[in-house]
């Protein structure tokens, strides 16, 4: 059986679900497929216990997609970004306050499992969106006039535009013949939630030391105590060793690694690990295909850039789709997407990679240079404000 849809989205992660909601809200006929049904309960096996910090432009795009209204009650504001260099003594700490550049916080933090729950609910309310969890992308044939996509359930879909939002090992990207460049740092990340004795006061804190940053991002209170999500990046063997520690030893290790910025830390969730890479697709567009999110770029989890870059991809693509309604997915539209997004992606991937290398550095000279850099970026007001705007995607 062959169906006809204007847009097929491969990928039912946060980016793919957001894309389906945004294009559906704009009136496009959409099918969204993913081989794995989304886990929407924190206690369920396979739940994604990480969190996502949405910066201001991302919040605006979520509102366009009709998602922000249901997400806002669960979101924790991020008013201050604190950078701590714990590789020098005494540690160097500087606060970057959103009030310097905006009346809003830098962003808002939400658990990934909850994002999936609310997004799936939104898609169910959109009659022109067909979400098929448990069905995956199997292959495609493209022509100048459209794409014929084969799905894992044996059906085929004729689409004007295929959006690959199917992750870092994107099947859509491979089917389109688009290569990637991958940089491996030898790091792994460990994600978990903690309670702590000191209040977070809506401050997101990156503590830098040899091996990579230790980032605490505010969450709502848990069991009557202040709570934060943590992403701890370190060399791979060290991360695996920490992940295997008994809970009491782990609590002691994370409190020490945090430079005591939130007092004593206590594990409040399971621990998840994943490898850290940087990856960029050679192109973000092919014949009748647009790549977005981790199908197009992967960055280390620093500065809340990953998903916010992904939503910038989708916002650009939605603007072009609206402007090219009658010629959706034609080569001119996709060439424009390539010109608008790929240079910014390359710049941001390079920038995050550079920050990660600086954070990993373990020799004393590198520590001193990193600490001086933190001071300089903060203490010169025009540079501080410019850096904050760049981080938000506003410059």
C-alpha positions as CSV (number, residue, x, y, z in Angstrom):
1,X,0.0,0.0,0.0
2,X,1.3,3.5,-0.9
3,X,0.1,6.6,1.0
4,X,0.7,10.2,0.1
5,X,1.8,12.8,2.7
6,X,3.4,16.2,2.2
7,X,6.0,15.6,4.8
8,X,7.5,12.4,6.3
9,X,9.6,12.8,9.5
10,X,11.9,10.0,10.5
11,X,12.6,10.1,14.2
12,X,10.4,10.1,17.3
13,X,12.8,11.7,19.7
14,X,12.4,15.1,21.1
15,X,13.5,16.8,17.9
16,X,11.3,14.6,15.7
17,X,8.2,15.0,17.9
18,X,8.7,18.8,18.0
19,X,9.1,18.8,14.2
20,X,5.8,16.9,13.8
21,X,4.0,19.3,16.1
22,X,5.4,22.4,14.4
23,X,4.7,21.3,10.9
24,X,1.3,20.0,11.9
25,X,0.4,23.2,13.6
26,X,1.4,25.1,10.4
27,X,-1.2,23.0,8.5
28,X,1.1,20.5,6.7
29,X,0.0,16.8,6.3
30,X,2.6,14.9,8.3
31,X,3.6,11.4,9.1
32,X,6.2,10.8,11.9
33,X,7.7,7.3,12.3
34,X,10.1,5.8,14.8
35,X,10.9,2.1,15.5
36,X,10.9,2.6,19.3
37,X,7.7,3.8,21.0
38,X,8.6,6.8,23.3
39,X,8.9,6.1,27.0
40,X,6.8,8.7,28.8
41,X,7.2,7.6,32.4
42,X,10.3,8.2,34.5
43,X,9.8,4.9,36.4
44,X,9.6,2.8,33.2
45,X,12.5,0.8,31.9
46,X,14.3,2.6,29.1
47,X,13.2,6.0,30.3
48,X,15.5,8.9,29.3
49,X,16.4,10.4,32.7
50,X,18.4,13.3,31.1
51,X,17.1,16.8,30.9
52,X,17.0,19.4,28.2
53,X,17.6,23.1,28.8
54,X,15.6,25.1,26.2
55,X,17.0,28.6,25.5
56,X,14.8,31.6,24.7
57,X,14.6,31.0,20.9
58,X,13.8,27.4,21.4
59,X,11.0,28.3,23.8
60,X,9.5,30.6,21.1
61,X,9.6,27.7,18.6
62,X,7.9,25.4,21.1
63,X,5.2,28.0,21.4
64,X,4.8,28.1,17.7
65,X,4.4,24.3,17.7
66,X,1.6,24.5,20.4
67,X,3.8,22.8,22.9
68,X,5.0,25.4,25.4
69,X,1.6,25.9,27.1
70,X,1.6,22.3,28.4
71,X,5.4,22.3,29.1
72,X,5.6,25.6,31.0
73,X,4.1,24.4,34.3
74,X,6.9,21.8,34.5
75,X,9.8,24.0,33.5
76,X,12.5,25.3,35.8
77,X,13.8,28.7,34.9
78,X,17.6,29.1,34.3
79,X,18.3,32.7,35.4
80,X,22.1,32.5,35.9
81,X,24.8,30.5,34.2
82,X,27.7,30.0,36.6
83,X,31.1,28.9,35.3
84,X,33.5,27.5,38.0
85,X,37.1,26.5,37.2
86,X,38.0,24.0,39.9
87,X,41.4,23.2,38.3
88,X,43.0,26.2,40.1
89,X,43.2,27.1,43.7
90,X,41.2,28.9,44.9
91,X,38.6,28.0,42.2
92,X,37.5,30.8,39.9
93,X,33.8,31.4,39.7
94,X,31.8,33.9,37.5
95,X,28.1,34.4,37.1
96,X,26.4,35.3,33.8
97,X,23.0,36.7,34.6
98,X,20.3,36.8,31.9
99,X,19.1,40.1,33.3
100,X,22.1,41.7,31.6
101,X,20.5,41.1,28.2
102,X,16.9,40.2,28.7
103,X,13.8,40.3,30.9
104,X,13.5,36.5,30.6
105,X,15.7,33.7,31.9
106,X,18.3,32.2,29.6
107,X,16.1,29.2,29.4
108,X,14.1,26.5,31.1
109,X,15.0,22.9,32.1
110,X,12.7,19.9,31.6
111,X,13.1,16.2,32.0
112,X,13.3,14.3,28.7
113,X,10.7,11.7,29.6
114,X,8.2,14.4,30.4
115,X,8.9,16.2,27.2
116,X,8.1,13.0,25.3
117,X,4.8,12.6,27.3
118,X,3.6,16.1,26.5
119,X,4.7,16.0,22.9
120,X,2.9,12.7,22.2
121,X,-0.2,14.3,23.7
122,X,0.0,17.3,21.4
123,X,0.4,15.1,18.3
124,X,-2.7,13.2,19.3
125,X,-4.7,16.4,19.1
126,X,-3.5,17.3,15.6
127,X,-5.7,15.6,13.0
128,X,-3.2,16.2,10.2
129,X,-0.4,14.4,12.1
130,X,-0.1,10.7,11.9
131,X,2.4,9.5,14.6
132,X,3.4,5.8,14.2
133,X,5.6,4.6,17.0
134,X,6.9,1.1,16.4
135,X,7.3,1.7,12.7
136,X,10.7,2.8,11.3
137,X,12.3,4.2,8.2
138,X,13.5,1.4,5.9
139,X,14.7,3.1,2.8
140,X,13.8,5.6,0.1
141,X,14.0,6.5,-3.6
142,X,14.1,10.1,-4.5
143,X,13.3,12.0,-7.7
144,X,13.0,15.7,-8.5
145,X,9.3,15.4,-8.0
146,X,9.2,13.6,-4.6
147,X,10.4,10.7,-2.4
148,X,9.1,7.2,-2.1
149,X,9.8,6.0,1.4
150,X,9.6,2.4,2.5
151,X,8.7,1.7,6.1
152,X,9.5,-1.3,8.3
153,X,5.8,-2.4,8.4
154,X,5.9,-2.9,4.6
155,X,4.0,0.2,3.7
156,X,5.3,3.0,1.4
157,X,4.8,6.7,1.6
158,X,5.0,9.2,-1.2
159,X,6.3,12.5,0.3
160,X,7.3,15.9,-1.0
161,X,9.8,16.4,1.8
162,X,11.6,13.9,4.0
163,X,13.0,15.2,7.3
164,X,15.7,13.1,8.9
165,X,15.6,13.7,12.6
166,X,16.5,10.1,13.4
167,X,19.6,10.6,15.5
168,X,23.4,10.5,15.2
169,X,23.3,7.2,13.2
170,X,20.6,8.5,10.9
171,X,19.3,6.0,8.4
172,X,17.9,8.9,6.3
173,X,21.3,10.4,6.1
174,X,22.8,7.1,4.9
175,X,20.0,6.6,2.4
176,X,20.6,10.1,1.0
177,X,24.3,9.3,0.6
178,X,25.5,12.1,2.8
179,X,28.7,11.6,4.7
180,X,29.8,12.8,8.1
181,X,32.9,13.9,9.9
182,X,33.3,12.6,13.5
183,X,35.7,13.7,16.2
184,X,36.1,11.4,19.2
185,X,37.3,12.9,22.5
186,X,37.7,9.6,24.4
187,X,35.1,10.9,26.9
188,X,31.9,9.5,28.2
189,X,29.1,11.3,29.9
190,X,27.3,10.2,33.1
191,X,23.7,11.6,33.6
192,X,21.7,11.5,36.8
193,X,19.7,13.6,39.2
194,X,20.7,14.7,42.7
195,X,19.3,16.4,45.7
196,X,21.6,18.9,47.5
197,X,21.7,20.7,50.8
198,X,22.1,24.2,49.3
199,X,19.3,25.8,47.1
200,X,20.1,26.2,43.4
201,X,18.4,29.6,43.2
202,X,17.8,28.9,39.4
203,X,21.5,28.9,38.8
204,X,22.9,26.4,36.2
205,X,26.5,25.6,37.1
206,X,29.3,24.2,35.0
207,X,32.3,23.1,37.1
208,X,35.4,22.6,34.9
209,X,38.3,20.4,35.8
210,X,40.6,17.9,34.1
211,X,38.5,15.4,32.1
212,X,35.5,17.6,31.3
213,X,32.8,19.7,32.8
214,X,30.4,18.7,35.7
215,X,27.2,20.5,35.0
216,X,24.3,20.9,37.4
217,X,21.0,22.2,36.0
218,X,18.1,23.2,38.3
219,X,15.0,21.0,38.6
220,X,11.9,21.2,40.9
221,X,12.4,20.1,44.4
222,X,12.5,16.3,45.0
223,X,11.2,14.8,48.2
224,X,11.3,18.2,49.8
225,X,14.9,18.9,48.9
226,X,16.5,21.1,46.2
227,X,17.2,19.1,43.1
228,X,19.3,19.3,39.9
229,X,20.1,17.2,36.9
230,X,23.8,16.4,36.4
231,X,25.9,15.7,33.3
232,X,29.4,14.6,34.2
233,X,31.9,14.3,31.4
234,X,35.2,12.6,31.9
235,X,37.6,10.2,30.2
236,X,35.8,7.0,29.3
237,X,37.4,4.5,31.8
238,X,37.0,7.0,34.7
239,X,33.3,7.5,33.8
240,X,32.6,3.8,33.8
241,X,34.4,3.4,37.1
242,X,32.3,6.1,38.7
243,X,29.1,4.7,37.3
244,X,29.9,1.4,39.0
245,X,30.5,2.8,42.5
246,X,28.3,1.9,45.4
247,X,25.8,4.7,46.1
248,X,27.5,6.0,49.2
249,X,30.9,6.2,47.5
250,X,29.3,7.8,44.4
251,X,27.7,10.5,46.6
252,X,31.1,11.3,48.1
253,X,32.7,11.4,44.6
254,X,30.1,13.7,43.0
255,X,30.2,16.1,46.0
256,X,34.0,16.3,45.7
257,X,33.8,16.8,41.9
258,X,31.2,19.5,42.2
259,X,33.6,21.7,44.2
260,X,30.9,21.8,46.9
261,X,28.9,24.4,44.9
262,X,25.6,23.0,46.1
263,X,26.7,21.4,49.4
264,X,26.4,17.6,49.8
265,X,25.0,15.8,46.8
266,X,22.8,12.7,47.0
267,X,21.9,10.5,44.0
268,X,18.2,10.7,43.2
269,X,17.9,8.6,40.1
270,X,19.4,5.9,38.0
271,X,22.7,6.6,36.3
272,X,23.0,6.6,32.5
273,X,26.2,6.7,30.4
274,X,26.8,7.5,26.7
275,X,29.9,8.2,24.5
276,X,30.8,11.8,23.7
277,X,31.5,12.6,20.1
278,X,31.3,15.6,17.8
279,X,29.8,15.0,14.4
280,X,28.8,17.1,11.5
281,X,27.1,16.0,8.3
282,X,28.8,17.0,5.0
283,X,25.5,18.5,4.0
284,X,22.2,19.1,5.7
285,X,20.2,18.7,2.5
286,X,19.9,16.3,-0.4
287,X,17.3,15.6,-3.1
288,X,13.9,15.9,-1.3
289,X,15.7,15.4,2.1
290,X,16.5,17.8,4.9
291,X,18.6,16.7,7.9
292,X,18.0,18.1,11.3
293,X,19.1,17.7,14.9
294,X,21.6,14.9,15.6
295,X,21.2,13.5,12.0
296,X,23.0,16.8,11.0
297,X,25.2,17.6,14.0
298,X,26.2,16.1,17.4
299,X,28.0,18.2,20.0
300,X,29.2,17.5,23.6
301,X,26.6,18.6,26.2
302,X,28.1,22.0,26.9
303,X,26.3,25.3,27.1
304,X,22.9,23.8,26.2
305,X,23.8,24.0,22.5
306,X,22.7,20.6,21.2
307,X,18.9,20.6,21.1
308,X,18.8,24.3,20.7
309,X,20.8,24.0,17.5
310,X,18.3,21.3,16.5
311,X,15.3,23.6,17.0
312,X,17.1,26.3,15.0
313,X,17.3,23.8,12.2
314,X,13.6,23.1,12.4
315,X,12.6,26.8,12.7
316,X,14.6,27.6,9.5
317,X,13.1,24.6,7.7
318,X,9.5,25.6,8.8
319,X,10.0,29.2,7.6
320,X,11.2,27.9,4.2
321,X,8.3,25.4,4.0
322,X,5.8,28.1,4.6
323,X,7.4,30.3,1.9
324,X,7.5,27.4,-0.6
325,X,4.1,25.8,0.1
326,X,3.4,25.0,-3.5
327,X,6.9,23.9,-4.2
328,X,7.6,22.2,-0.9
329,X,10.9,20.2,-0.8
330,X,12.1,21.4,-4.2
331,X,15.9,21.9,-4.8
332,X,15.8,25.6,-4.5
333,X,14.2,25.4,-1.0
334,X,16.7,22.8,0.2
335,X,19.7,24.6,-1.2
336,X,18.6,27.7,0.8
337,X,18.3,25.5,3.9
338,X,21.9,24.3,3.3
339,X,23.2,27.9,2.9
340,X,21.4,29.2,6.0
341,X,22.1,26.4,8.4
342,X,25.4,24.6,7.5
343,X,27.8,27.6,8.2
344,X,26.2,28.2,11.6
345,X,26.3,24.5,12.5
346,X,30.0,24.3,11.6
347,X,30.8,27.4,13.7
348,X,28.9,26.1,16.7
349,X,30.3,22.5,16.5
350,X,33.8,24.0,16.3
351,X,33.2,26.3,19.2
352,X,31.8,23.6,21.5
353,X,34.6,21.3,20.6
354,X,37.1,24.0,21.5
355,X,35.4,24.6,24.9
356,X,35.4,20.9,25.5
357,X,39.1,20.6,24.8
358,X,39.9,23.5,27.1
359,X,37.8,21.9,29.8
360,X,39.5,18.5,29.5
361,X,43.0,20.0,29.7
362,X,44.8,18.7,32.8
363,X,48.2,20.5,33.0
364,X,48.7,23.5,35.3
365,X,49.4,25.9,32.5
366,X,46.1,25.0,30.8
367,X,44.3,25.4,34.1
368,X,45.7,28.9,34.6
369,X,44.8,29.9,31.0
370,X,41.3,28.6,31.3
371,X,40.8,30.5,34.6
372,X,42.1,33.7,33.0
373,X,39.7,33.2,30.1
374,X,36.7,32.8,32.4
375,X,37.6,36.0,34.1
376,X,38.2,37.9,30.9
377,X,34.9,36.8,29.3
378,X,33.0,37.8,32.3
379,X,34.7,40.9,33.6
380,X,34.7,42.9,30.3
381,X,31.0,43.9,30.1
382,X,30.6,44.2,26.3
383,X,32.3,40.8,25.8
384,X,30.1,39.3,28.5
385,X,26.9,40.5,26.9
386,X,28.0,39.5,23.4
387,X,28.9,36.0,24.6
388,X,25.6,35.5,26.2
389,X,23.7,36.7,23.1
390,X,25.8,34.4,21.0
391,X,25.0,31.5,23.3
392,X,21.3,32.2,22.9
393,X,21.7,32.2,19.1
394,X,20.9,35.9,19.0
395,X,24.2,37.1,17.5
